[in-house]
Amino acid sequence: MLRIHCPCCGPRDHDEFRYAGDASVVRPAHDDPDFEAWYRYVYVRANPKGLHREYWQHVHGCRQWLVVERDTATHTIHSVHFAGQQAS
């Protein structure tokens, strides 16, 4: 089981959180008419082995959106920060 260290609530089991996708994908501009850019944003995802940035929401706690940097091979969590902040 993953233990995610929420900045507000402390260490919690991962089942208190909801996985919300890849945090490294850049959204196209709202008015971007490029179909291929939107297609890649919505449907095309890499499946990396190693460090990966992911969005998680603490739905059964403080409800904060977090960016979790996790190793996909070992499930080791390297960092957690609020989604609205830059990683330090």
N, C-alpha and C positions, 0 to 999 in steps of 0.2 A: 504494500500500500504506500502511496506517496504521502508525504507530510509536507504541506505547503505552509511556509511561515508568512502569515498575513501580517502586513505592517500595522494593522489596527488591532487584530485579535490574537496574534501570536501563532504558534504552530497548530495546525488543524489537519485532519484527515482530508484527502482529496475529494471524498464524496460530499463534502460541504460546498464544493465549488462546481462550477459548470465550465467546461472547456469551450472556448469560443473562437478558436481558429489561429491561424498563422499571423503573428504580430509583425513579421518582416515584409509582408505584402503591401505595396504602396497602391492606394486607391487612385484611379484616374480622376481628373478634374470633373466636377459635377456636369459641366456642359461639354465634355469631350465627346464628339460624335464618332470616334474611332471604335467600330464594332470589335475589332480584334483586341484592342486594349481592354475593353470591358469583358470580353470573353475570357481572356487570360486572368483578369482579376477575379472573376466569379468562379471559374471552373478549373483552371490549371494550377496545380499545386505540386511542389517538389516533396519528396519524402526523404528528407536528409537523415543521415546517420551522424550523430554527434550533437553539438550544441545547436539548440533551436529556440527561437523566441516565440512564445505562445500567449494569447489572451486567455485569462481565466476570470470569472466573476465569483465572488464569495456570496453565493445566493442564500446560504443558510447561516449567515453571519452579518457582517457590516454592509454587504451588497456592493462593495467597492470593485472596480475593474482593475485588474492587475496584469502586468507583463511578467511572465515567469520564464527564465532562461533555464532550460532543462536539457540534459544529455539524453537523446532518444535511445541510445544503446544501453545505458546503465540506469536511466531514470533518476540520476542524481540532479538535484536542483541546485544551480549555481547562484542564482540571484532572483529576487522578487522586488518589484517596485510598482507604484501606482501607474496606471496606464497613461495618465496625463503628464507624467514626469519623464525626463531623460534619464537613461541609466547612468549611474555614476561609476 
